[in-house]
Amino acid sequence: MVTQKPSLPRDGAGRWQEAVSAAYFPLDTACGDRAAFQGALDIWPLGPLAVTRIQCDGVLYRRKAAHLRDDSESAILISIPGQARVTFRQYAREAKCPPGGFVIERSDAPYEYWHQERDTQWVVKVPADSIRARVGDLERFVALSMDARKGVAAYFMAGLRNAVEHLDGMEGAARQLAGQHLLEILCLALRGDERVMTSQSSVVQAAHLDRAQDFIRRNLKSPGLSPQDVAGACGISLRYLQRLFAASGESVSGHIRDCRLARCDEELRAGGRESIAQIAYRWGFSDQAQFSRHYRSRFGRAPSATRQAALLRAGP
């Protein structure tokens, strides 16, 4: 666990802004009394996830366009209020989330997030690519207040609390598996929300796109997976399939490749014993050199650099 407790008597809110920006990404903060502001922040790494517990006074967080310029990696925040209701705005949408739920935030677009009373909150930071590889287009999930008191979402919340409670007794491999499990459950909860389908311009188009993305997820490891295979499995024409993906700003082949790259990146970050080639082949790449080129283009670094950084973090 990593603990950050900004506590200087002068400009406590300024120290808090530094702490949350280091934990997540650059943010501005605003509050009533900057000098008297109090907050504490604890971080637990959990495989592909970073879990944070925040205890702080009422505050407004702003993610501005200027903050996005130097960010090379996008992330998703799952914010879980404890006692106070929170309000979140992004993409001209507003969500009011009471305790017992969570709200979804994207780091790659400006937003505002605030609560007026002191609160204890949990925040889960997830690489956006990891979510996208499992649920497809992310914009449809933004500014949704999810009810986490029942169903799969409640199971995710219980699993999160249980993992943090037992984290000190877990070794690296167990932490990785626990984080992967929580990530899968979270994405299952997101896909199961009925509003995701009705938030699209056409329910029929959304259903076709969701079915196509699900088929791709289940067949990523097949090297021969093609747009024609996806269209045939979904009972639609290839041209219609291409239009569905183009509406979300990507191609079918590009989506397949990016999903594979995301899964490879997760495994490279985990620092396991398998070779880079084995990971690439398992996720459907048939040529290691081609995989390396795509990986460097997508993440701005070589696969070996990601693997080396993971090994250094793990230690001897």
N, C-alpha and C positions, 0 to 999 in steps of 0.2 A: 504494500500500500504506500502511496505517496501522499503526504499531507502538506497542504499549503494553507497557512492561517495568517493572512495579512492583518496586522493589528496596530500599525502606527497611529498615534493620536491625531496626527495631521493628515488631512485628506485621506481618510479611510476608504472612501469610494475610489480614489485614484489607485490605491494599492489593490483594491478588489478588481478593478478593470484589468490591471496587469495580470492578476492571477487567473481570471477566466479566459483572457486572451491566450495565455500560455497553455491552458488546459484544452481549449477547443480550437479557436482561430481568432483573429483580431476582431474586437468588438468595442463599441463605445457604451458607457454606462451613464445613467442619470438617476439622481435620487434627491430627497428633500434636504437632508443635512449631510454634506459630504464628509465633514470632519468626524461626525459621530457615527458614521456608517460602520456596521460590524458584519463580518462574514467569515466563514470557515469552509474549506474545500478539501475533500479527500478523494483520491483517485486509486482505482484498482484496475490494472491491466488484466484482461480476460480474453486471451486468444485474439480474434479479430476485433474485439470490442474494447472500449475503454469506458469503465463504469465510474461515475462521479456522484458523490453525495455533497449537496450544497446546503448550508445553513446560513441564511442571510436576511437582512432587512429588506423591505420593499424596494424594488429597483426596476429600472427600464433598461433593456439591452437593445442596442441598435447595431445591426450589421449593414454597413453602407456600401455603395458602389465602389468607393475608394479602397475599401478593405479587400476587394476581390482581385485587384490588379496583380498582386504578387503571389496569390495562392495557386499552387500547382495541383493540389489534390482537393477534391470536393468530399464532403462528409454529410451524413444525416445525423441529426440529434433527435433522440426520443426523450422528451422532457416529461417528467412524472411529478406533478405537484403533490405535496403532502397534506397540508391543511388549508392553504389559500388557493382561491381560483386564479388562474393565469389567463392572460389574453395574448394572442399571437396573430400577427398580420404578415402575409407574404403573398405576392402575386395578386394583389387587390382582393384577397380573401381574408376573412377574420374568423378565428376560432376562439371560443371561450371554453376553457377546460377546467372542470371542477376536480377536487380530489377524487381518486378512484378511476381516473382516466389518464391518457397521455396524449401529447400533441407532437406532430412531426414537422421538423424544420430542415430546410436545405441550406447548406453553407454557400452555395454558388449563386445566390441571389439575395438582394437586400431584404431585411425583415426587421420587425420590432416584436419584442417579447417582454411582458412585464407582469408584476404582481404587486399589490399595494401593501400587504401585510407581511410581516416576517414569516418565513416558511422554511421547511426542510424538504428539499426536492432531490430526486434521483434523475440523473441524465446519462443516457447511453449514447456514446459516439460510435458510429459505424461508417466505414468507408462507403461512399455512395456506389462505387462499382460493385461491391458485394451485395447491396440491396438490389441494384439494377439487374444483376445477373440472375436474380431469383424472382423478381416481380415485374420486370420490364420498366416501362416509362414511369419516372418518379413524380412528375408534375401532378398527376392525378391524386397522389397521396398527401400533397402539401396542405397544411392548415386544416387537417381533419382532426377533430377531437375524438379519440377512440375510447370507448367504454371498456375498461379493463377489469370490471367486476364479475365477468362471466365469460365462458367459452375459452377459446384459445388464447385470447389476450390475457385473461386471468391466469392461465397456466404459465404464460411468459413472465408475468409479474411475480408469481410464486417462485418460479425457477430462478429469476434474477436475485430475489432476496435470499434464497437458499444457497446460491453460488457464492454470494458475497460473505454470507455467514461462515462458510466452510473454506474460504479461499486460502487462509493462512496454512491450512493443512494439505493443500494441493501442490503437486509439483508441476513442472512446465507442461508435460504432455496432458495431464488432467485438466489444467487450466485451458489449454487449447481446445480440447474436446468439449469442455463445458461452454466455452464461448461459441464454438461452432453450433452446438445444440441450441443455445439461446437465439442465435442468428436465424436458424431454420424455423424455430417456433415463432419468432417475431414476424418473419416474412409470411408464414402461414396465416397469422392473424391479419396481416395487411391484405392479403389476397382474399380473405374471407369476408371483408367488409362490403356490404351491398352497395354503399354509396360510391365505391370505386367505379362500378359499372355505370351507374346513373349519372356520374359527373362528366361523362364523355358527351360529345355533341350528338352521337347516335348510339343507342343501346346496342343495336345489332352490330355496328362496327366495333364497338368496345368488346362485345362477346367474341367476335372473330379474332380480334387482336389478342385478347387474353388467352384464347384457345391455342393460337399460333405460338405465343410466347411460352405457354406451358409445354407444348410439344417440343420446342427447342430446348427448354431446360431439362426435360427428361431424356433427351437424345444428344446432349452435348458431347458425350464421349465417343460418339460414332464419327469417325473421320470422314465418312462419305455424306454426312448430313448436308443437304442442299435446300435452297429455296423451293425447288420443285417438290421435294419430299414434304416440306412443311405445308405447302398449298394442297397437295394431294391428301395428306392426313386430315386437313381441316375441311375438305370438300369445297374449296374455293379455287378460283383461277389464280395463276401466278401473277397476272397483272393486278388483280384486286389485292392480293397479299402485299405486293410492292407498294401500292397506294396507301394501304393501312400503315405500313412502317414509315413511308415518306411523310405522312401527316405528323409523325412524332420526331421528324428530323433525322432519320437514319434509314439505312438500307437493311434488307433481310440478312444478307451476308455479313454486313458490318455488325449487326446485332449479335449474330452467332459468334463472330470472332471476338467481340468485346466481352461477351459472357464467358467464353473460354479463357480469355486473358485474365479476367477478374478472378476466376477460380484458381488459375495457376498462380496469380499473385498472392492469394490467400495462403496457398501451400508453401510458397517460397518464404513468405513472412513468418510462417510457423517454425521454420528452421529444422525440418525433419531430416531424415537420413537419405531419402531418395535423391537421385540425381536430377538435374534440371531437365534432361532429356526424358526421363521417366515421367515426370510431372506433365511435361508438354504433350507427350504421346497419350497419356491417360485421358487428357481433356480434349482429344480430338485433333491435335496438330500432328501432321504426318512428316513435317520437315523441321528439324530443330533450328536451322539457320533462319528459315522464314519466321518461326516463332520468335526468335530473338529480335529480329527486325521489327515485327509488330509490337513486341513488348516494349522495346526502347521507344518506339514512336508513341505508344499509348501512355507510358509512365515516366518517360524522360530519363531512364536509366537502364542498364543492362540487367538481365535476370540474375547474373552472378553477383551484382552489387547488392540486390535485394537479399539474396541468400547470405552474403557475407555480413550484412548489417544485422540480420536476424541471429546469426551465430554469435556475433559480438555481444548482442543484448543478452543472449542466453548464458554467456560466460562459459567457463570450463565444464 
